Amino acid sequence: MIELDGKIAIVTGSGRGIGKAIAAKLAQLGAAVTICDISEEIASATATELTQQGYLADYAVIDVADTDAARKLIETTIEKHGKLDILVNNAGINRDAMLHKMEHKQWDDVISVNLTGTYNTMQPASIKMREQKSGRIINISSASWLGNIGQANYAASKAGVVGLTKTAARELAKYNVTVNAICPGFIETDMTRGVPEKVWDLMISKIPMGRAGNPEDVANLIAFLASDAASYLTGEVINIGGGMVL
């Protein structure tokens, strides 16, 4: 059984959706989790929900694209707990458009949150994890990193996350710090539930398992990667999409 008792975790973009499921799973397994979201209302509500269930959770309001704010998040967590064991970079946005119609701001916004935002937390976290000679960094990429029509900015950002993950894994391995990326496929969330029925059916038709994933599917994989059971697994890019990407 996976146990995370005594572990200190940060999950960005965890006020709702996949991030919330990840934070809840880590807390249920014993970790003290910081819920991070750009919305104080959403972050606070999720942290309160978890604490009312008897789990260890607090929250931070943060835009991961803000370098100083991201650094402060990491430093404050370490000051409070004396360590940081698990960092999950889940925060992300999309601003979809065909390349010939994409505006520069759409490009900049997505890169700044999805890629630079991941760097902004990883960089200061890596300093502490090197020092303590332990740690787990798990980055959420996407099946779209292989390319997806209408998502040049999003695909580029998620491909960048893969390159960042593999480089950090090489640099941190000798310090007993693992760095892995996961690539969710079509996951049922508030956002995907809003797509037209024809689009939903088309997406499901591309999945050999015949169904959308759910946030808990992703959370279970994250929990494994965050645990001691995955101590020899680093630099990997793991698809979780019911066989959509083979």
N, C-alpha and C positions, 0 to 999 in steps of 0.2 A: 504494500500500500504506500502511495506517495504521501509524505509528510513534509510540511514546511514550517513546523513549529520554530519560533524564534527568528524566522527570516524577515527581513525588511524589504518591502517591495514598493516600487513606483510604477504605475500604469498610466501612461498619457492617453488622453482622449477616452477616458473611462467613465464618463458620466452616464452613458447610455450605450445601447447596441452591443457590438462585439466587445468593446473595451470594458463595459460594465460586467459582462459575463466573465471576462478574464479576471477582473479585480475580485469578483465574488468568489470565483473558484479558488484563487490564491488565498483569500481570507478564510474560506471554509477549510482549507488544508492547514491553517495555523499561522499564516504570514500576517504581519501588520502592514496594511496596504494604504498608500496615499492615492486617493482618487484625484485625477487631474483633468480639468476641463476648462474651456474658455468661458463657460457660463457658470457663475457662482451658484445660481439656483439649481442647476442640474447636478453639479458636483456635490453640493451640500446635501441634496435630497438622497443621492446614492450613498454617500458616506453615512448619513443618518439611518437609512434603511439597513445597512450592514451592521452598524453598531447596535441597533435595536434587536437584531437577530443574535447578538452576543459575540460578534466578530470584532477584530481590531482594525479600525479604519478611520482615517481623517481625510481632509481634502485640501487641495490647492487650486487656486484660479490662475491659469497660465496660458499664454499664447506661446507655443513652443518655437515659433518663428522669431521670438524676441530672445536674442542670445543672452542678455543679462538676466532676464527672468528665468530662463532655463537653468542657467548656472546657479542662480539663487535657490531654485527648487532643490537641486542636488545638494548644495552646501547646507541648506537648512535641514534637510532630512538627515544628513550625516551628523550635523551638530546635535540633533535631537536624539538620535539612536546610536550614534557612534560607529555606524557602518551602513553599507548599502549592499544587499545581497542580490536583488533582482531588479532589473530595469526592463520594462516592456514598452517599446515605442509603437503605440497604436494610433496616435493622433494623425489624422489625415483629412484632406478635402479633395473634391474634384470640381473642375470647372471645364466641362467637356465642350469641345468644338472641333470641327474639321480643321485641319492644319491651315488651309488657305483662308479660313475665316477667323482663326484664333487671334485674339488681341494679346499684346505683350503683357498686360496686367494679368490675364488668365494664366499665362505661362509663369510669370513671377510668383503669383500667389500660391500656385500648386507646388512649385519647386521649394519655395521658402518654408512651407509647412511640412510637406512630406519628406523632403530630403534634408534641407538645412535644419529643420526642426529635429530630425533624428540625430544629426551630428551634434546639435546644440546640447542635448542631454548626454549623449554617449561620451563626448570629450571630457567633461568634468567627472563623470562617473568612472571612466577608465582610470583616472588618476588614483581614486580611492581604492578601486578594485585591484589595481597593481600593488598598491601598498599593503592591502590586507591579504593578498594572494588568494583571492577567491571572488567569484561573482558569476552571474548569469545575465547576459544581455540578449534579448529576443526582439527582433525587429519585424514588424508586419509589412511585408511587401504585398504583392498581388499577382494573380495569374496574368494580369494585364502587362506585366513587365516584359512579356514576350512580344508585345505589340497589340494594339486594339484600335480599330477604326474610331475616330472621333476623340481619342484620348492621348494625343501626342505628348502633352504635358504630364499627364498622370502616368503613362507608361514610362516616360523618361525618368520621372521621379522615383518610381518603384524599381526600375532597373538600377538606378543610382544607389538605392538602399541595398540591393544585392551586392554591388561592388564594395560598398562601405562595410557591409557585414563580413565579407570574405577577407578584406584587408585587416579589419580589426581582429578577426579570429586568428590570423597569422601573428599579429603583433602581441596578442594577449595570452596566447596558449601557454607559454612558459610560466605565466603567473597564475595558472589554474583558473583562468577566466574563459568561459565559453561564450561564443557569439554566433547565433543562428538566426535565420530568417524563415518565416513561413509565408506561404502564398495562398490565401484563401481564394476559393472559386466563387460560385454563386451561393451566397449565404442569405438566409431569410432574416431581414431586418426591417425596421420601419421604412427605410428608403426603398428596398427592393419590393416590399409589399405594395408600393405605390405605382409600380410599372403596369402598363396595360396588360390585359390577360393574354393577348397574342404574343407579347414580348416574353412574358413569364413562361408560356408554353414552349416558345422557341428555345429559351435558355435551358429549361428542363430536358428538352429533347437532345441536348448536347452532353448530358451527364449520364454516363453509363449506369450509375446507381439509381437514376430515375427520380431523384428528388433534390431539392435545395438543401444545403447544409443549414445548421442552426448555430447560433453563437456558442452554445455549449460544446459543440464539436471542436471549435477552435480553442476554446478555453481548456479543454482536456489536453490538447496537444501542448499548449503553453505550460500547463502545470507539469507535464512530464519534462519538458526542456528546462524548466526552472528548478527541477529537483536533482538530488544526488544521483538518481538513476540514470541521468543523462550526462554524467561527468566526463565521458570520453567522446562526446558528440559535439563537434564544433565546425564552423564554417559551412554548414549545410543550408540548403535552400529546399524546404519541404513543401510540396503542394498538398493542400487539403481541399479537395473539390469533388469528391465522389468519382474520381477518374476522368474529370473533364479535361485535364492536362495530363497526357501520358507520353 
